[in-house]
């Protein structure tokens, strides 16, 4: 009976975002693991030409694309793979934001609710505050993972995927991972960018992005 209980406990932990280590123990929260995977690539740079280089080639190969090619979404996909997740797996940044993965965002002191499938109807149950959002860089929110305490929300966005909408493209044209929140800004780790924040940059960088420039957030580590 004890062995059955232990096994059930491990399976529940994995379902909530943890993994099983070599010693049989649960290893880390899924959101933390994906950020740690991305941190290992900080400093990766293109080599031998635009959108080229050993690590860039690895990202693109994982999603079935040859070099050279834009690689921000491929990098995100690889970081999730390195964290133990089979998805996402795409080189197309809009594909990182299917309806079932997009989390609610809005105007509750710059805080949204993680887990809402309809941004226009997202609601914080604990405070009965309706949230509103939209696409196009005009949002003012960040995600909140299952917390009913609004004061805790700013500490609970790690591991979300963010997407930036480019009107000239008519779509999400750049993506990366949210590492945390700093005032009105999201701290991010992202590939195919630069110190200036280009979507056609030369490496993996930490960035500060104003939350209003971010069109969408999605949750790929939440067990959906």
C-alpha positions in Angstrom: 0.0 0.0 0.0 2.8 2.4 0.9 4.5 1.9 -2.5 1.2 2.6 -4.3 0.8 5.8 -2.3 4.3 6.9 -3.1 3.7 6.2 -6.8 0.5 8.2 -6.8 2.3 11.1 -5.1 5.0 11.2 -7.8 2.5 11.0 -10.6 0.5 13.9 -9.1 3.7 16.0 -8.7 4.6 15.4 -12.3 1.2 16.4 -13.5 1.5 19.6 -11.6 4.7 20.5 -13.5 7.5 18.5 -11.7 9.7 15.8 -13.2 11.2 12.6 -11.9 15.0 12.6 -11.3 17.4 9.7 -11.6 17.0 8.9 -7.9 13.2 8.7 -8.3 12.6 12.1 -6.6 10.5 14.9 -8.0 12.7 17.5 -9.7 11.6 21.1 -9.9 8.5 23.0 -10.9 8.0 23.0 -14.7 8.0 26.8 -14.9 11.3 27.0 -13.1 12.8 24.2 -15.2 12.1 26.0 -18.5 13.6 29.2 -17.2 16.7 27.3 -16.1 17.0 25.7 -19.5 16.8 29.2 -21.1 19.4 30.6 -18.7 21.9 28.1 -19.9 21.7 29.6 -23.4 22.3 33.2 -22.3 25.2 34.3 -24.4 24.5 32.1 -27.4 25.3 34.1 -30.5 24.9 33.6 -34.2 28.1 32.5 -36.0 29.0 32.3 -39.7 26.1 34.4 -40.9 22.7 35.7 -40.0 20.5 33.1 -38.3 23.4 30.6 -38.3 25.5 28.9 -35.7 25.8 25.6 -33.9 23.2 26.2 -31.2 20.9 28.0 -33.6 21.2 25.0 -35.9 20.2 22.8 -33.0 17.1 24.9 -32.3 16.0 24.9 -35.9 16.7 21.2 -36.4 14.5 20.3 -33.4 11.5 22.0 -35.1 12.3 20.6 -38.6 13.8 23.7 -40.2 17.2 24.1 -41.8 19.5 27.1 -41.3 19.3 30.0 -41.9 15.9 30.9 -40.6 14.4 33.1 -37.9 14.7 31.1 -34.6 13.0 32.8 -31.7 10.1 30.3 -31.6 12.5 27.4 -32.2 14.6 28.5 -29.2 11.5 28.6 -27.0 10.5 25.1 -28.2 14.0 23.8 -27.4 13.9 25.3 -23.9 10.7 23.5 -23.2 12.1 20.3 -24.6 15.2 20.7 -22.4 12.9 21.2 -19.4 11.1 17.9 -20.2 8.1 19.0 -22.2 7.2 17.5 -25.6 5.4 20.7 -26.7 5.6 23.3 -28.0 7.6 22.3 -31.1 7.4 25.0 -33.7 9.4 27.6 -35.6 6.3 29.7 -36.2 5.8 32.2 -33.3 2.0 32.6 -33.8 1.6 28.8 -33.2 2.8 29.3 -29.6 -0.5 31.0 -28.8 -3.4 28.6 -29.6 -6.7 29.6 -27.8 -6.4 26.8 -25.2 -2.9 28.0 -24.1 -3.5 31.8 -24.1 -3.9 33.1 -20.5 -6.1 36.0 -19.5 -4.6 39.4 -19.2 -6.0 42.7 -18.2 -6.3 45.8 -16.1 -6.3 44.7 -12.5 -3.3 46.8 -11.4 -1.4 45.4 -14.4 -2.2 41.8 -13.4 -4.0 39.1 -15.3 -5.3 35.7 -14.4 -3.5 32.6 -15.6 -5.8 29.9 -16.9 -8.6 32.0 -18.5 -9.4 30.8 -22.0 -11.4 34.0 -22.9 -9.5 37.2 -22.2 -12.7 39.3 -22.5 -14.4 37.3 -19.8 -11.4 36.6 -17.5 -12.3 37.2 -13.9 -10.4 37.1 -10.6 -12.8 35.0 -8.5 -11.5 36.1 -5.2 -12.2 39.8 -5.8 -14.9 39.7 -8.5 -12.9 42.0 -10.8 -13.5 41.7 -14.5 -10.5 41.9 -16.7 -10.3 43.2 -20.3 -7.6 42.6 -22.9 -6.9 42.5 -26.6 -4.2 42.0 -29.2 -1.9 44.5 -30.7 0.5 45.6 -28.0 -2.0 47.6 -26.0 -2.4 45.2 -23.0 -1.4 46.2 -19.5 -1.4 42.9 -17.7 0.7 39.9 -16.8 -0.4 36.3 -16.0 -1.2 35.0 -12.6 -0.9 31.3 -11.8 -3.9 30.1 -9.9 -3.5 32.7 -7.1 -6.5 34.3 -5.4 -4.3 36.9 -3.7 -3.6 39.7 -6.1 -0.6 40.8 -4.1 1.1 37.5 -5.0 0.5 37.7 -8.8 3.6 39.7 -9.7 5.8 36.9 -8.3 4.0 34.1 -10.3 4.6 34.8 -14.0 7.8 32.8 -14.5 7.7 30.5 -17.5 5.0 32.1 -19.5 5.6 32.5 -23.2 5.1 36.1 -24.5 4.3 37.3 -28.0 4.8 40.7 -29.6 2.4 41.7 -32.3 3.8 43.5 -35.4 1.2 45.4 -37.4 3.2 45.3 -40.6 3.2 41.5 -40.4 -0.4 41.3 -39.2 0.6 38.6 -36.6 2.8 37.8 -33.6 6.3 38.2 -34.9 8.5 37.7 -31.9 8.4 35.6 -28.8 10.3 34.5 -25.7 10.0 33.6 -22.0 8.9 35.7 -19.1 11.3 35.4 -16.2 9.6 37.9 -13.9 8.0 41.3 -13.5 9.8 44.5 -12.6 7.5 47.5 -12.2 5.7 48.0 -15.5 8.2 45.7 -17.3 8.5 42.0 -17.9 11.9 40.5 -17.5 12.4 38.1 -20.4 14.8 35.6 -21.9 14.5 35.5 -25.7 16.4 34.4 -28.8 17.0 36.0 -32.1 17.1 39.4 -30.5 19.7 42.0 -29.5 20.5 44.6 -26.8 18.1 46.9 -28.6 15.3 44.3 -28.7 15.2 43.6 -32.4 13.2 40.6 -33.7 16.1 39.9 -36.0 19.0 40.1 -33.6 22.1 37.9 -33.1 21.6 36.0 -29.9 19.9 35.0 -26.7 19.6 37.9 -24.3 17.8 39.0 -21.1 15.5 41.9 -21.9 13.1 44.3 -20.2 9.9 44.6 -22.2 7.1 47.0 -21.2 4.0 45.0 -20.6 2.0 47.2 -23.0 4.2 46.0 -25.9 3.3 42.4 -25.2 0.2 41.2 -27.1 -0.2 37.7 -25.7 0.9 35.3 -23.0 0.6 31.5 -23.2 1.1 28.8 -20.6 2.8 25.6 -21.8 4.1 24.4 -18.4 0.8 24.2 -16.6 -0.2 20.7 -17.3 -2.8 21.5 -19.9 
